[in-house]
């Protein structure tokens, strides 16, 4: 069951809720106009690009991308020089983008909820592992690069 506790599963659950809300419970709310489609597309596209760049850094460093595993290297290059959590940031962008695209106004509340889940379930434990494993290097990195943006 540990495989169920992964960020893509949490994202998929939030997306399913947003889609269902837009489809069956719109509550008469709408973003109105094509701007939401454009903004949603840009957020989803940007999120996918961010994931691709982050995954490339993991591949280059030859370390695990799986959150519950022990990393063999600490990545500080590429997008990790701007944010310590580009993949989780991308997950939030994708959720917000699809909520806009699907016109799921109430589902935008899922974005901070997913942020909270990702931070508690993954970010904080990962940072603890990095802090224990890479000590001074992680301390310098943590001072230099923000957790989110």
C-alpha positions in Angstrom: 0.0 0.0 0.0 3.0 2.3 0.3 2.9 2.9 -3.5 -0.5 4.6 -2.9 1.2 7.3 -0.8 3.0 9.0 -3.7 2.5 12.6 -4.9 1.1 11.6 -8.3 -1.6 9.6 -6.5 -2.5 12.6 -4.3 -2.6 14.8 -7.5 -4.8 12.4 -9.3 -7.2 12.3 -6.4 -7.4 16.1 -6.3 -7.9 16.2 -10.1 -10.7 13.6 -9.9 -12.4 15.7 -7.3 -12.0 18.9 -9.3 -13.3 17.2 -12.5 -16.3 15.7 -10.7 -17.1 19.0 -9.0 -17.0 20.8 -12.4 -19.1 18.1 -14.1 -21.8 17.4 -11.5 -21.7 20.3 -9.0 -20.8 23.5 -10.7 -22.9 25.6 -8.3 -23.6 28.2 -11.0 -20.1 29.5 -10.7 -17.8 30.3 -13.6 -14.6 32.0 -14.4 -16.1 33.3 -17.6 -14.4 33.9 -20.9 -11.5 32.2 -22.6 -8.9 33.7 -20.3 -9.3 30.8 -17.9 -8.7 28.3 -20.7 -5.5 30.2 -21.7 -4.3 30.6 -18.1 -5.1 27.0 -17.3 -3.2 25.7 -20.4 -0.2 27.8 -19.5 -0.2 26.5 -15.9 -0.6 22.9 -17.0 2.1 23.3 -19.7 4.4 25.1 -17.3 3.9 22.3 -14.7 4.7 19.6 -17.2 7.9 21.4 -18.4 9.0 21.9 -14.8 8.5 18.2 -14.1 10.6 17.3 -17.2 13.4 19.7 -16.1 13.4 18.3 -12.6 13.3 14.7 -13.7 16.3 15.4 -16.0 18.2 16.6 -12.9 17.4 13.4 -11.1 18.6 11.4 -14.1 21.8 13.4 -14.4 22.5 12.9 -10.7 21.6 9.2 -10.8 19.6 9.4 -7.6 16.0 8.4 -6.8 13.0 10.5 -7.6 10.8 8.4 -5.3 10.0 10.5 -2.2 10.2 7.8 0.4 13.6 6.5 -0.6 17.0 7.6 0.6 18.7 9.9 -2.0 22.3 9.1 -2.9 23.0 12.7 -4.2 21.6 16.1 -3.3 20.5 18.1 -6.4 21.1 21.8 -6.3 21.4 22.5 -10.0 19.0 23.4 -12.8 15.5 24.2 -11.5 16.6 23.1 -8.0 18.7 26.3 -7.9 15.4 28.2 -7.9 13.1 26.1 -5.8 13.7 23.1 -3.6 10.5 21.5 -4.7 9.9 22.0 -8.4 7.9 18.8 -8.9 5.5 19.5 -6.1 5.2 23.1 -7.4 4.4 21.6 -10.8 1.7 19.4 -9.2 0.1 22.5 -7.8 0.3 24.3 -11.1 -1.3 21.4 -12.9 -4.2 21.2 -10.4 -4.8 25.0 -10.6 -4.5 24.9 -14.3 -7.0 22.1 -14.8 -9.4 23.7 -12.3 -9.3 26.8 -14.4 -9.7 24.9 -17.7 -12.6 22.8 -16.3 -14.2 25.9 -14.8 -14.2 24.2 -11.4 -14.3 27.4 -9.3 -14.9 25.8 -5.9 -12.1 23.3 -6.6 -9.5 26.0 -6.5 -9.7 25.4 -2.7 -8.0 22.0 -3.4 -4.8 23.8 -4.3 -3.9 24.9 -0.8 -5.2 21.6 0.5 -2.9 19.7 -1.8 0.0 22.0 -0.8 -0.6 21.2 2.8 -0.7 17.4 2.1 2.5 17.5 -0.1 4.3 19.5 2.5 3.4 17.3 5.5 3.6 13.9 3.7 6.6 14.5 1.5 8.5 17.8 1.7 9.2 17.9 5.5 10.3 14.2 5.7 12.4 14.6 2.6 14.1 17.7 4.0 14.7 15.8 7.3 16.4 13.0 5.3 18.5 15.5 3.3 19.5 17.3 6.5 20.6 14.1 8.2 22.5 12.8 5.1 24.1 15.9 3.7 24.3 18.1 6.9 26.3 21.3 6.0 25.6 21.1 2.3 21.9 21.0 2.9 22.1 23.8 5.4 23.8 26.0 2.9 21.3 25.0 0.2 18.4 25.6 2.5 19.6 29.1 3.2 20.2 29.9 -0.5 17.1 28.4 -2.1 13.5 28.8 -1.0 11.2 25.9 -0.4 8.6 26.9 -2.9 9.2 30.1 -5.0 
